[in-house]
Amino acid sequence: MAPPAPPNDIILYHYPFSPYARRVIWYLQLRGIGYGQCIQPPTLPRPDLAALGVRYRRIPLLAIGRDVYCDTRLILRKLEQRFPDGALGARNGDQKAIERLLEKFTVDAGVFNSASALIPPELLVMKDSRFQKDREELSGRSWNAEDVKKGRPEALVNVREGFELLETTLLADGRDWVLKTDKPTLADIEAIWPFHWLVEMKGALPPNVISESRFPKVYAWIARFRAALQAAKAAAPKPVTLKGPEAAQHITEARFAEEPNGASVDAEDPLGLEKGDVVEVWPIDSGSRHHDRGRLVTLNANEVTVSSRCEADGRKEVHIHTPRWGFRVAKGSGDAGAKL
């Protein structure tokens, strides 16, 4: 019996409580875009991804056909491009600037890193030694309960500043949504996700520091967003769930979402790489020990793509896409099929 076909040729690899995966799921729900999902364990190993020849260790990943996209920033950008009718992205220059700055504010400026330091050490998952070791390898910092407790005051200061910024600037005039639209947009997703995550996490935010009474506009915005999501989820198609082998079979039998012959490598790129070069690509902020290796397909100011052999079917290749920002690309040596 053939595995279920994922709608729109999309398969999202994620686990339910991943705050980064929520960004993508929210986007798909708000757009009403049908998709398939392959649920992953919250810690390594992830054999379903290894079967595709993917070494990138962060969640989520999104496959469209035989193209696999890493990092939520790139994933959201690709979904905007692939489904332009009804896209949630900003339209004019000022709005685009706000959207991009909010993306950098929550991801690159350390808001989420501080938010993750506020996970209550009393939670069951925080007492799981395997989870602790996995997150230490991912983040490069201690997840020991005592160290987490010591880091909470500084993390609270940083997160409180984020609440304060939103309360006294973008939301200060009483608008419903960040860009003064009649419904949530990509800018709201970019801004809200770490704050929404913390507000929902019991015990993460001490009420004497961060509460609805102290930041009423931010809490009201989160409540509106939650209601909009509930309505969108009720109307959107339910995701089709695939097991790992089913997802791998679909991907290896699919066509590329992006035509390989149309891909190019910028001849003026400072790295001086050429199409077909063996390269390694890896994130530099977290999960940096995990390098994807393959032949260079695309290289431009915003994206790098490498071709990797599927372990599930060594005759097939998948294209692994990552952003340039926050990732490093280096020329490798030897055969692109060699394992790291």
LINWO-V736922 format. One record per helix or strand. SS is the DSSP state (H for helix, E for strand). FROM is the first residue (numbers start at 1). TO is the last residue. If there is no record, write none. Layout:
ss	from	to
SS	FROM	TO
SS	FROM	TO
//
This chain:
ss	from	to
H	7	9
E	10	14
H	19	31
E	36	39
H	47	50
E	61	65
E	67	70
H	72	82
H	93	108
H	111	116
H	124	127
H	129	139
H	145	168
H	186	200
H	216	235
E	240	241
H	244	253
E	256	256
H	260	262
E	265	265
E	278	283
E	292	299
E	303	309
E	317	323
E	327	331
//
